Amino acid sequence: MANKNSNLGAAKSAKKDEFYTQLTDIEKELRHYKQHFRDKTVLCNCDDPFESNFFKYFVLNFNRLGLKKLIATCYTGSPIANRQLSIFDVLGVSEKTEDKPYKAVVTTVYDKTGDGGVDMFDVAELFRTGENTLTELLGDGDFRSPECLALMDEADIVVTNPPFSLFREYVATLMEHEKKFIIIGNQNAIHYKEIFPLLRGNKLWLGYGFSGNVGFFESPYEDRAVSSQHKEGMIRVSGVMWFTNLDIKKRHEEMILVRRYTPEEYPEYVNYNAIEVAKTSDIPYDYSGEMGVPITFMDKYNPDQFEIIGISSSIANPMKQYAKLGTYQAGGPNFYTTRLNESDITRGYLYHREYDRIVIRNKHPEAPKEEK
Ligand SMILES: C[S@@+](CC[C@H](N)C(=O)[O-])C[C@H]1O[C@@H](n2cnc3c(N)ncnc32)[C@H](O)[C@@H]1O
């Protein structure tokens, strides 16, 4: 058994799926969604009830949000499961077996201990008295298992930080079961061929997010928290984002565009009929054609203002533009230094390769002004 567990542990750390979200980050994001939760059943399906701050957030805000029900399930072998409190401590089950996944179902939260406030002691007490229930799962707690899928079907909204390595499959499952959700993922997911069409088709969008897209997560791995950029016991993860399909105010905010289009400042690609816009904030207000913008545009995307046409990795990979000699950094990760042909050389041009670009169109561009 010990062997099996350590192998499982090794496999898990190879995938590095165990990062635990801080309560403050959950609070910062979820305050924008309060109106969605009244009378709803919330499922946290990658969350040990006694360890996850998602469970904690919802249970402690159960009445304020007006939730109908909260369900949390955990997964076999999570290295932090049972570390603080577990089903065995709460219900006094005598046979204490590590790695036993279970589900918590909460329908009532109040000051059970009578100490004047609601905290996790009340929650434990409400499980002990059977007013809320804590039961072992039949299987391993995998979100794809029939019993967990049945819980997903029962839920209105799924909220969690799922394992990054299963992100594609996780989102596909949510889509298949037509669920509303708020989940954490990596910025790279925007490029995934399974995820980008959902963003383009307005089936999924970005939430408010972490400051600078950097998050600090509690980590059980040994290589955590070493440099001055880290916090004790935490790992710094860059490119983390919230993904959701619940309507939020941000999605309807118009980007204020301040730049005027000029052919000199916005060169066309050589291999695709669009202009290059190197910074999202430089999108011109008066250009009606297609524009290549950085991936970070997605954070500002308002479907009433822009239409998403595609992504360079699938339409012209990579989109290329001419750049004058000296305007590129030779040897950098996103630049070609290869000369093209004789005429390019005499004209002093080189190919310049861009990062992945999202191709967009302004739905309501201003009419171009005549130069005086
Ligand atoms: C990134 S951690 C996040 C944990 C927690 N949601 C949080 O944010 O603090 C992902 C969690 O998913 C669990 N997990 C991994 N594979 C899973 C699966 N197939 N089904 C359900 N949960 C899984 C891991 O054990 C881990 O606890």
The ligand as an SDF file (V2000), in Angstrom:
LIG
                    3D

 27 29  0  0  0  0  0  0  0  0999 V2000
   -4.7800   22.7170   -8.6210 C   0  0  0  0  0  0  0  0  0  0  0  0
   -5.4080   21.6930   -7.3120 S   0  0  0  0  0  0  0  0  0  0  0  0
   -6.5850   22.7750   -6.6320 C   0  0  0  0  0  0  0  0  0  0  0  0
   -7.1970   22.3180   -5.3930 C   0  0  0  0  0  0  0  0  0  0  0  0
   -8.3470   23.2170   -4.9030 C   0  0  0  0  0  0  0  0  0  0  0  0
   -9.4060   23.2430   -5.8970 N   0  0  0  0  0  0  0  0  0  0  0  0
   -7.8330   24.6140   -4.6550 C   0  0  0  0  0  0  0  0  0  0  0  0
   -7.9260   25.4470   -5.5250 O   0  0  0  0  0  0  0  0  0  0  0  0
   -7.3070   24.8680   -3.5710 O   0  0  0  0  0  0  0  0  0  0  0  0
   -6.3220   20.5140   -8.2240 C   0  0  0  0  0  0  0  0  0  0  0  0
   -7.0140   19.4710   -7.3720 C   0  0  0  0  0  0  0  0  0  0  0  0
   -7.6650   18.5440   -8.2380 O   0  0  0  0  0  0  0  0  0  0  0  0
   -7.4720   17.2200   -7.7360 C   0  0  0  0  0  0  0  0  0  0  0  0
   -7.5520   16.3200   -8.8830 N   0  0  0  0  0  0  0  0  0  0  0  0
   -6.5670   15.8530   -9.6670 C   0  0  0  0  0  0  0  0  0  0  0  0
   -7.0570   15.0340  -10.6100 N   0  0  0  0  0  0  0  0  0  0  0  0
   -8.3960   14.9950  -10.4170 C   0  0  0  0  0  0  0  0  0  0  0  0
   -9.4600   14.3130  -11.0530 C   0  0  0  0  0  0  0  0  0  0  0  0
   -9.2290   13.5180  -12.0960 N   0  0  0  0  0  0  0  0  0  0  0  0
  -10.7180   14.4920  -10.5950 N   0  0  0  0  0  0  0  0  0  0  0  0
  -10.9640   15.3100   -9.5330 C   0  0  0  0  0  0  0  0  0  0  0  0
   -9.9920   15.9830   -8.8870 N   0  0  0  0  0  0  0  0  0  0  0  0
   -8.7250   15.8200   -9.3220 C   0  0  0  0  0  0  0  0  0  0  0  0
   -6.1030   17.2720   -7.1030 C   0  0  0  0  0  0  0  0  0  0  0  0
   -5.9630   16.2670   -6.1210 O   0  0  0  0  0  0  0  0  0  0  0  0
   -6.0760   18.6770   -6.5110 C   0  0  0  0  0  0  0  0  0  0  0  0
   -6.5570   18.6790   -5.2050 O   0  0  0  0  0  0  0  0  0  0  0  0
  1  2  1  0
  2  3  1  0
  2 10  1  0
  3  4  1  0
  4  5  1  0
  5  6  1  0
  5  7  1  0
  7  8  2  0
  7  9  1  0
 10 11  1  0
 11 12  1  0
 11 26  1  0
 12 13  1  0
 13 14  1  0
 13 24  1  0
 14 15  1  0
 14 23  1  0
 15 16  2  0
 16 17  1  0
 17 18  1  0
 17 23  2  0
 18 19  1  0
 18 20  2  0
 20 21  1  0
 21 22  2  0
 22 23  1  0
 24 25  1  0
 24 26  1  0
 26 27  1  0
M  CHG  2   2   1   9  -1
M  END
$$$$
